[in-house]
Amino acid sequence: MFIELLWKQPDVYVAMVVLLVFSICVHEYCHAWMAWREGDPTAVQQGYLTLNPLRVMGPVSLVFLALVGVAWGAVPVNPMRLRGRGSHGRVSLAGPAANLVLAAAFAGLVWVAGGRMAPLAFIAGIGLNVNVLLFLFNLLPLPPLDGWEVFSWLIPALRRVSHQKAQQFGFIVLLVLMMSGLFRYLWAAADFVTGLVLSRVA
């Protein structure tokens, strides 16, 4: 269980929790900001244009993160208020794009810190890994993840699938992935990319 890391490697546990919370909040903030920019002020009006994890993620998500390393966030978006044809796709892509930018920023911080500031480089390396993982995970083409909306934007045929059926299918697949342990391959992919980047900048 994720929380076992607390007494095995408390520094890694604390760094991962803090960086996951920060990164998820930035991810959701960018969704809210892009929705507002594309004509839908729903998230702004309801107070979701914030980095406050209690608002963006909620207590249940934070408890799950502390215990099992799984967390989520959500901001309300009303597609009917978006003004452009590609607005929904841009809103969906804004979150993963934010994680990609954060991953690049943490990679840069590793390069700047180098061997001179090892603790900072260590934390930045975890930040890089966390954001690579969030980027890859959120781009999986499964509802309710951002990847489903992005792929629906690129592949019009997917839009013919009803929202209810898509959500049911996505929930079942995500549950199977979690229960079967297949998510470890996603972690492995994130670790591989992180290692590749660190080999270039560290």
C-alpha positions in Angstrom: 0.0 0.0 0.0 1.2 3.5 -0.8 1.1 4.7 2.8 3.7 2.1 3.7 6.2 4.4 1.9 5.6 6.8 4.8 7.7 4.7 7.3 10.0 3.1 4.7 11.0 6.3 2.8 9.2 9.3 4.5 11.1 11.9 2.4 9.9 10.2 -0.8 6.3 9.9 0.5 6.0 13.5 1.6 7.6 14.8 -1.7 5.3 12.6 -3.8 2.1 13.6 -1.9 2.9 17.3 -2.0 4.0 17.3 -5.7 0.9 15.2 -6.7 -1.4 17.6 -5.0 0.3 20.6 -6.6 0.4 19.1 -10.0 -3.2 17.9 -10.0 -4.3 21.4 -8.8 -2.3 23.1 -11.7 -3.8 20.6 -14.1 -7.4 21.4 -13.0 -6.6 25.2 -12.8 -5.6 25.1 -16.5 -8.9 23.3 -17.4 -10.9 26.0 -15.6 -8.8 28.8 -17.2 -9.1 27.4 -20.7 -12.9 26.9 -20.3 -13.2 30.5 -19.3 -11.1 31.6 -22.2 -13.2 29.5 -24.6 -16.5 31.1 -23.3 -17.6 29.0 -20.4 -17.3 30.8 -17.0 -18.9 28.0 -15.0 -15.7 26.9 -13.2 -14.8 30.5 -12.5 -18.2 31.4 -11.2 -18.2 28.3 -8.9 -14.8 29.2 -7.4 -12.7 26.5 -9.2 -10.1 28.9 -10.7 -7.9 28.2 -7.7 -5.0 26.0 -6.6 -6.8 25.2 -3.3 -6.8 21.3 -3.1 -9.8 21.3 -0.8 -11.8 22.9 -3.6 -10.2 21.4 -6.7 -9.7 17.8 -5.3 -11.8 17.6 -2.2 -11.2 15.8 1.1 -12.0 12.3 -0.2 -9.5 12.5 -3.0 -6.8 13.8 -0.6 -7.5 10.9 1.8 -7.2 8.4 -1.1 -4.0 10.0 -2.2 -2.5 9.7 1.3 -3.5 6.1 1.7 -3.3 4.5 -1.7 -1.6 7.0 -3.9 -4.7 7.5 -6.1 -6.2 11.0 -6.4 -8.4 13.0 -8.8 -9.6 16.5 -9.3 -12.5 18.0 -11.3 -13.8 21.3 -12.5 -17.3 21.8 -13.9 -17.4 22.5 -17.6 -20.6 23.3 -19.6 -20.0 22.3 -23.2 -23.1 24.3 -24.3 -21.4 27.5 -23.3 -18.2 26.9 -25.2 -18.1 29.1 -28.2 -15.7 27.3 -30.7 -15.9 24.0 -32.6 -12.6 22.9 -31.1 -13.2 24.5 -27.7 -14.0 21.3 -25.9 -10.8 19.6 -27.2 -8.7 22.6 -26.1 -10.2 22.6 -22.7 -9.5 18.9 -22.3 -5.9 19.2 -23.6 -5.1 22.1 -21.3 -4.7 19.8 -18.2 -2.2 17.3 -19.7 -0.4 20.2 -21.4 0.0 21.8 -18.0 1.6 18.5 -16.7 3.9 18.4 -19.7 5.1 22.0 -19.0 5.6 21.2 -15.3 7.6 18.1 -16.3 9.8 20.3 -18.5 10.2 22.8 -15.6 11.2 20.2 -13.1 13.7 18.7 -15.6 15.1 22.2 -15.9 15.3 22.5 -12.2 17.2 19.2 -12.0 19.7 20.5 -14.5 20.1 23.8 -12.6 20.5 22.1 -9.2 22.8 19.4 -10.5 25.3 18.0 -7.9 25.4 21.4 -6.1 22.0 21.1 -4.6 21.3 17.4 -4.4 18.1 17.7 -2.2 16.5 20.1 -4.6 17.5 17.9 -7.6 16.0 14.9 -5.8 12.6 16.7 -5.3 12.7 18.0 -8.8 13.2 14.5 -10.1 10.2 13.3 -8.3 8.2 16.3 -9.7 9.3 15.3 -13.2 8.3 11.7 -12.7 4.9 12.6 -11.2 4.0 14.9 -14.1 5.1 12.5 -16.7 2.8 9.9 -15.1 -0.1 12.4 -14.9 0.5 13.4 -18.6 0.4 9.7 -19.8 -2.5 8.7 -17.6 -4.7 11.6 -18.5 -4.2 11.0 -22.2 -5.5 7.4 -22.1 -8.5 7.4 -24.5 -10.9 6.4 -21.8 -13.8 8.4 -20.3 -13.8 10.3 -18.0 -10.1 11.0 -18.7 -9.0 14.0 -20.8 -7.7 11.6 -23.5 -11.3 10.6 -24.4 -12.3 14.2 -25.1 -9.0 14.9 -27.0 -9.4 11.8 -29.2 -13.1 12.6 -29.7 -12.0 16.0 -30.9 -9.6 14.3 -33.4 -11.9 11.4 -34.3 -15.5 12.6 -34.9 -16.8 9.0 -35.0 -16.2 8.8 -31.2 -18.7 11.7 -30.6 -21.5 9.4 -31.7 -21.0 7.3 -28.5 -23.5 8.4 -25.9 -22.1 10.1 -22.8 -23.7 7.6 -20.5 -22.3 4.5 -22.4 -18.9 6.1 -22.7 -18.7 6.8 -18.9 -19.9 3.3 -18.1 -17.3 1.7 -20.4 -14.5 3.9 -19.2 -15.3 3.2 -15.5 -15.3 -0.6 -16.1 -12.0 -0.5 -18.0 -10.3 1.8 -15.4 -11.5 -0.6 -12.7 -10.1 -3.6 -14.5 -6.8 -1.8 -15.0 -6.6 -1.0 -11.3 -7.6 -4.4 -10.0 -5.4 -6.3 -12.5 -2.3 -4.4 -11.7 -1.9 -3.3 -15.3 -1.3 0.3 -14.2 2.2 -0.8 -13.2 3.0 -0.6 -16.9 2.0 3.0 -16.9 4.3 3.6 -14.0 7.0 1.7 -15.8 6.5 4.0 -18.9 6.7 7.1 -16.7 9.9 5.8 -15.0 11.4 5.1 -18.4 10.7 8.5 -19.7 11.9 10.1 -16.5 15.1 8.1 -16.6 15.7 9.1 -20.2 15.2 12.8 -19.4 17.4 12.6 -16.3 20.2 11.0 -18.2 20.3 14.1 -20.4 20.0 16.8 -17.8 21.4 15.4 -14.5 
